[in-house]
Amino acid sequence: MNARTFQSIFARFMALVSLLLVCGCQSGQDSGPNRYRVAGQVLVDGKPAHRVLVQLVHLEPPEGGALGNDAYPSGYTDSEGKFVIGRDNLQPGAIAGKYKVLFTWMSTADLDAIDLFQGRYADASQTTELLDVPSERCESLEYRLSESP
């Protein structure tokens, strides 16, 4: 076998392996517990707030425990203050359960951003915001927060 034939066979083999890996990884997207859409809007002093991290924290982890990002589903608000909670871009929604809702308002999109709320809404032991998933209101949540203490 000459070098050119070997390279051609090797390239085809690598393409096949890559295709199998991609298909294998994507086939698991729908596995796991059911997820329910959780979406809404965050208003700070009556105005839509951009770059607010909305994070859910299980009050009682589900039987068998929530794995990875299912334990802390989250989402960021857009320029209109709207958010959609998810495990990641491939698996939107949150699994059923009771959650505390936390908020962190990022000053910028940079790594050195600070929380404009100064941690007031990011402490699970202090938050008063609770959410039951699934519920009728899960797709139209509205959180009214204040920038100042």
C-alpha positions in Angstrom: 0.0 0.0 0.0 1.5 3.4 -1.0 1.4 6.5 1.2 -1.3 8.2 -0.7 -3.7 5.2 -0.3 -2.9 5.0 3.4 -3.7 8.7 3.8 -7.0 8.3 2.0 -8.0 5.3 4.1 -6.9 7.0 7.3 -8.8 10.2 6.4 -12.0 8.2 5.8 -11.6 6.3 9.0 -11.2 9.5 11.0 -14.3 11.0 9.3 -16.3 7.9 10.2 -15.1 8.0 13.8 -16.0 11.6 14.1 -19.4 11.0 12.7 -20.1 8.2 15.1 -19.0 10.3 18.0 -21.2 13.2 17.1 -24.2 10.9 16.5 -23.5 9.0 19.7 -23.3 12.2 21.8 -26.4 13.7 20.3 -28.6 10.6 20.8 -28.4 11.1 24.6 -29.9 14.6 24.5 -33.4 13.4 25.2 -32.4 11.0 27.9 -32.9 11.8 31.6 -35.7 13.3 33.6 -38.4 15.4 32.0 -37.7 19.1 31.8 -40.3 21.9 32.1 -40.0 25.3 30.5 -39.2 28.0 33.0 -39.1 31.6 31.6 -39.8 35.1 32.5 -38.5 38.6 33.0 -36.4 40.4 35.6 -37.1 44.1 36.3 -34.8 46.2 38.5 -36.5 49.3 39.8 -39.2 48.8 37.2 -36.9 48.5 34.2 -35.7 45.4 32.3 -32.3 44.2 33.6 -29.7 42.9 31.2 -27.1 40.2 32.3 -28.9 39.0 35.4 -28.0 35.4 36.2 -31.2 33.6 37.3 -30.3 30.4 39.1 -32.6 27.8 40.6 -31.4 25.8 43.7 -33.2 22.6 44.7 -34.8 22.7 48.1 -35.1 18.9 48.1 -32.9 17.2 45.4 -34.9 14.6 43.5 -34.7 10.9 44.2 -31.4 9.7 43.0 -30.1 13.3 43.1 -29.8 15.8 40.3 -26.7 15.4 38.3 -24.5 18.2 37.0 -26.3 21.3 35.8 -29.7 19.7 36.6 -29.0 20.5 40.2 -28.6 24.2 39.5 -30.4 25.1 36.2 -29.9 28.7 35.2 -30.2 31.4 32.5 -29.2 34.9 31.8 -31.5 37.8 31.0 -31.3 39.5 27.6 -31.5 43.3 26.9 -35.3 43.1 27.6 -34.8 41.4 30.9 -36.2 38.1 29.6 -34.7 34.7 30.5 -35.2 31.0 29.8 -33.9 28.6 32.4 -31.9 25.6 31.2 -29.3 23.0 31.9 -27.4 24.1 28.8 -28.2 25.2 25.3 -29.2 21.7 24.3 -31.5 20.9 27.2 -33.7 23.9 28.2 -36.0 23.7 31.2 -35.7 22.5 34.7 -36.6 19.1 36.2 -39.6 18.9 38.6 -39.1 20.1 42.1 -39.2 22.9 44.6 -36.5 25.6 44.1 -35.1 28.7 45.6 -34.5 31.4 43.0 -31.2 33.4 43.1 -30.1 36.5 41.2 -26.7 37.9 40.3 -26.6 41.1 38.2 -23.4 41.2 36.2 -21.9 44.6 35.6 -20.4 43.5 32.3 -19.9 40.3 30.3 -16.2 40.3 31.2 -14.6 37.9 33.7 -13.9 40.7 36.2 -17.6 41.7 36.4 -19.1 42.5 39.8 -22.6 41.8 41.1 -24.5 45.0 41.0 -26.8 43.6 43.7 -23.8 43.1 45.9 -24.8 39.6 46.7 -28.2 40.5 48.2 -30.2 38.2 46.0 -27.5 35.5 45.6 -27.6 33.8 49.0 -29.8 30.7 49.1 -30.2 31.1 52.9 -31.6 34.6 52.5 -33.8 34.5 49.4 -37.6 34.7 49.7 -38.2 33.8 46.1 -39.5 30.2 45.7 -40.6 28.3 42.7 -42.5 25.0 42.2 -41.7 23.3 38.8 -43.9 22.5 37.0 -46.6 25.0 37.7 -48.9 27.2 35.6 -46.8 30.3 36.2 -43.4 28.8 35.1 -43.6 30.3 31.6 -44.5 33.8 32.6 -42.5 34.6 35.7 -41.8 38.2 36.7 -39.3 39.2 39.3 -39.2 42.8 40.6 -36.0 43.6 42.3 -34.3 46.7 43.6 -30.8 47.9 42.9 -30.4 49.6 46.2 -30.7 47.8 49.6 
